[in-house]
Amino acid sequence: MFVLLQVYPPEASDRDDRCCCLDVIAVDASKAELERYLAAYEYRYNRAACEDFDAWDDVAKNWGDEHDRMHGELLDKYQVYGSLIAGAEFEIVACLSGGKPVPEREPCEPVSPRVHG
């Protein structure tokens, strides 16, 4: 199994993000199929949706309802996903589990809090 990732530039994260900035766009057993899908997807994302959003966006205004509405319309129009951030990169990676469920693990032992004296 292979996974197509949409990876956002580090500057796209904010202080509230607790994990890295990426979205899973597609999963397929064929890497070649994902490469074909990516060829069209990347064009729609970068050359259409992001450019349209950037041309519309007034960066002097804070993000608001108008931004949410336009963002949603462009996602639908161009059939793309996630955030519209110029500079996003795409990567196809092998799925480590090979599509099989991950075996259950032993529960971790609780960690005792340190006592300061």
Residue pairs with C-beta under 8 A, 6 or more apart in sequence:
1 27
1 28
1 29
1 94
1 95
1 97
1 98
1 99
2 27
2 28
2 29
2 30
2 31
2 34
2 92
2 93
2 94
2 95
3 24
3 26
3 27
3 34
3 92
3 93
3 94
3 95
4 24
4 25
4 26
4 27
4 28
4 34
4 37
4 38
4 41
4 90
4 91
4 92
5 22
5 23
5 24
5 25
5 90
5 91
5 92
5 93
6 22
6 23
6 24
6 25
6 45
6 81
6 82
6 88
6 89
6 90
7 20
7 21
7 22
7 88
7 89
7 90
7 91
8 21
8 22
8 82
8 83
8 85
8 87
8 88
9 21
9 85
9 87
9 88
9 89
10 21
12 21
12 83
12 85
12 87
12 88
13 20
13 21
23 81
23 82
23 83
25 41
25 81
25 82
25 90
26 34
26 37
26 41
27 95
28 34
28 37
29 99
31 92
31 94
34 92
35 92
38 90
38 92
41 80
41 90
42 90
44 78
44 79
44 80
45 78
45 80
45 84
45 88
46 86
46 88
48 78
49 74
49 75
49 77
49 78
49 80
49 84
50 84
50 85
50 86
50 88
51 86
52 74
52 78
53 70
53 71
53 74
53 84
54 86
56 70
57 67
57 70
61 67
71 84
74 80
74 84
75 81
75 84
82 88
